[in-house]
């Protein structure tokens, strides 16, 4: 029996593990990764930009276990739950979460110094600060005008934890909370990722149970993309060692829902040229969640193999790794992640994730206990009026 505490640690360290694994190759194509690394096998891997002159000039580093904003924002959301000790919505995004990312310095591993998480964030995540602090918007409208991406889904796993074994509640809370950050299929992905994590806490849950749960709650292009990629993954299971074939099939399947392909950078020569990249749509999906679920299916829940193949498939590799690690970490517990990799993560990032896990475990357990007591009272009340 895997304890609640071990599952929560599995989510947190699974997130960090997938993040650090994918961070070294983020934005590379599959062919580039294959040529330089073969496959990413450990967090103790050198970043592909480590020797660039620009890297030294900017004072930024990855590789050797260093995490990105995906994990930092996950830890920030955990802190909000520890502070509030209740379920959250967009008003908590506008208040406590903004404080965590925009006003409370902490050690930022990529920068090698103490700074604000905001200093590290990509523009779609800086949107949180712009909308809630500078524009003073209605919190539920915080996501309006943002680039549609995986920015909310990548840190939403704690919502699944505080709604363990209740995927519908996790989906609803993630949508309520992340509406302060994202819109359209970016917001939808956050809801679905949270519900997958919540489902993964159920004892005896299977990979197919998690996929079925995702399909039950997912809407529009997100649902179709998950279905198409997971069906393709099941079909390719006998050929999972043929990595070229798998990646080609997955990328062909996701292309119907995500038009960027390998061209994931926004450069000056693209200005003024109309496209559907990162724009709201009923038909599109982010790539990362369907790809993560597809690799989970392909490897039938083997966390290490799913992460290694997932991050080695190219593009937004750190977020693909994060989503695989969070779901399977909840399903299998922290023991699914090698102890030496956890040691590397703790040493490289100076976040004391073990202590942060302990605080969050206690807060999440208290929230779940209150939910259970409320449910029991409600059942008694309903019986009394029947």
PyMOL commands that set and color helices and strands:
alter all, ss='L'
color gray80, all
select helices_A, chain A and resi 4-23+30-37+53-58+69-84+90-102+117-120+123-134+139-141+153-155+157-161+167-178+184-200+207-217+220-239+243-254+268-270+287-298+303-311+317-332+334-336+339-349+353-385
alter helices_A, ss='H'
color red, helices_A
select strands_A, chain A and resi 106-108+113-115
alter strands_A, ss='S'
color yellow, strands_A
deselect
rebuild
show_as cartoon
